[in-house]
Amino acid sequence: MVHILENGEHFHADTREPEPEPEGFGSGFSINDHHDLLIEVLKRLDGRSLGAAACVCRQWCAIARNDSLWEHLCFRHVSPPPVGVRPVVSALGGYRRLYMVCVRPVLSRLKRRRLGGESEVVRRVWNQHEVELSLSLFCVEYYERLLVGGGRVAGDSPASSSLKFLCMPVNV
Amino acid sequence: MGPTPYNSSNSSSSACSSSTKPPPPQPPDQMDHLLAGAGYKVRSNDLTQVAERLEHLETVMVKSSPVDISDIGNDAVYYNPTDLASWVDSLLTELNPNGSGSGSGSGSGFVSGSGPAYVSDPVMNDMNNVYGEFGQQVVTPIEEDVSIRLVHVLMTCAEAVQRGDLSLAGLLIDDLQGLLGRVNSGCGIGKVGSFFVDALSRRVVNSPQNGVVQVDLSAYENEILYHHYYEACPYLKFAHFTANQAILEAFDGQDCVHVIDFNLMQGLQWPALIQALALRPGGPPLLRLTGIGPPSLDGRDSLREIGLKLAELARSVNVRFAFRGVAATRLDDVKPWMLQVSPKEAVAVNSIMQLHKLLGPGGPRGPPVDLVLDWIRDLNPRILMVVEQESNHNQPEFLDRFTESLYYYSTMFDSLDACTAQPEKTLAELYIQREICNVVCCEGSARVERHEPLVRWRERLTGAGFAPLHLGSNAFKQARMLLTLFSAEGYSVEENEGCLTLGWHSRPLIAASAWQAIPKPSVVTTGR
């Protein structure tokens, strides 16, 4: 159940959350008081919905930016999750950035090349090689920002040009 | 009737970009000077007719039974082909006594080609092959003619240059400028043609015996062009990723590793290796990187700066890292002691498009490449990674080099056309243009872009005491995946006896191979 939120907007995610109950009905349960529960729910979202969730309110924004959520998203269908990756990815800019800059374009590009399979499930399933390639590209991108910026790079700076090719429309 | 490429007064080329000036129309009675350059005398206004009748001759010869042809052979009557018109007439009457007399354009049995008519002379033999490369473009019939003529004139001009006939070459270059004006210079043959015309004209205009020396770019400008080439097309990325994968596998289980990079540039290859080493099971080794690069003339110590950035990255991911820069103008200036290789460490030598620069004229002790390969072998590396352009631009004859490079760079420009990002594309083209200029204009020690194909590198490296290492399936899969990420669908990765080649539409352009040094048999070393 979702109460009316801080800035007055209702949020209807395309998730399995129940419809918000009308005011005055319920038990006074607010998801915003139970972060771990909220995180469990958000863990099951796909990237786009997670991004949308971050736009709901400041609290959700802070929670949705939690890197472990994005880590879960990146490695959801790769088993076993690679060890030792976390400190590396954190150092290079974090999982959220990894997803935005590398994983999402790589997956969508690879999806276009596969025969059929438009479903969300197909999009999210990827293998070890693709993970490794994304990580390498991510590292190169971090390095390029180092070259340009000359110093510590903020996690939110725009992607450097090395990965432009991932974002260009596919010329099939 | 078929189109007429030799009718130079055909100005209905409005489909093309605006021309600067049309080629000067030749007086009809004069001999066509292009063919004159090749040794044939044909009047300009006869060209169409002669072309058609040569086509007819070919059809007749093909259709004739073998008996008829051998009759001609046994006759031992030789017609001088210099006067093309009468020569073809004579042959036609020999073969086809009932056949058409002169001037019957679309006679019976005459296949009026939908393609352009062409005159078969020696220079044209390669032309059709080259045109096949340009067949990808959608061109109007008029443009097609101009394109074919452009290639034909390019070849003739190159042949004139080879013969030393610079005055004819100069005339032809004027022709070429005119033709370029009539062709779409935004893509295809127009664009790559303009670079070749530019290079030829430089060669013709300032041609000392020793060849033109290219204007040197500053290291900074070089880096910019290189970086944009890196981004616009996948060739360098393919090279880096494949090399890293091979080096990673060669370093398996080693605790102290040392990579020697023959051309550091901005060190774009190494972050991915550092990250892969950081994540390898068992933890990262101690990584030493020695980067070789040109000395900086403007006070910046660029080698050191790159080393610092790489060290920062390595520190972020907890890989123990040490960097050393070696500044050298040429690779053969580097001496092994400068690299400070320790016997306990596993060494990898990485040469991305550098070895071909050593194939130039050597000193008294032999060609530079053999010396360098020798000291590489002395280092006993676990892997020597060689990535080179897959083409033969080092042939002794200028015309062969020219033809081959026209093929090669046309394909490369085709693949670049798939890149839509500016300014990457333009600067990448500039980078390639410098290569073209070096291959075409320069000679002697100034000509450094002496590309050789994989087969020759295999011979050379095996002869120098290296054994091939097969690049595994991981490298292949990674390369294929990398390519699917690029927007165009024309790239292809192929495996060739343990080496990987990346090409455009099945023409390989870059070849990557890995080698291992065979330790020298232990003999008593005499002083060198």
Interface residues (C-beta under 8 A of the other chain):
Chain A: P82 V83 G84 V85 P87 V88 A91 L92 P105 V106 R109 L110 R113 H129 E130 E132 L133 L135 S136 L137 C139 V140 Y142 Y143 E144 L146 L147 S161 S162 K164 F165 L166 M168 P169 V170 N171 V172
Chain B: Y230 E231 P234 F241 N244 Q266 G267 L268 P271 A272 I274 Q275 A276 A278 L279 P281 G283 K309 L310 E312 L313 S316 V317 N318 A418 C419 T420 A421 E424 N474 K477 Q478 M481 L482 T484 L485 F486 S487 A488 E489
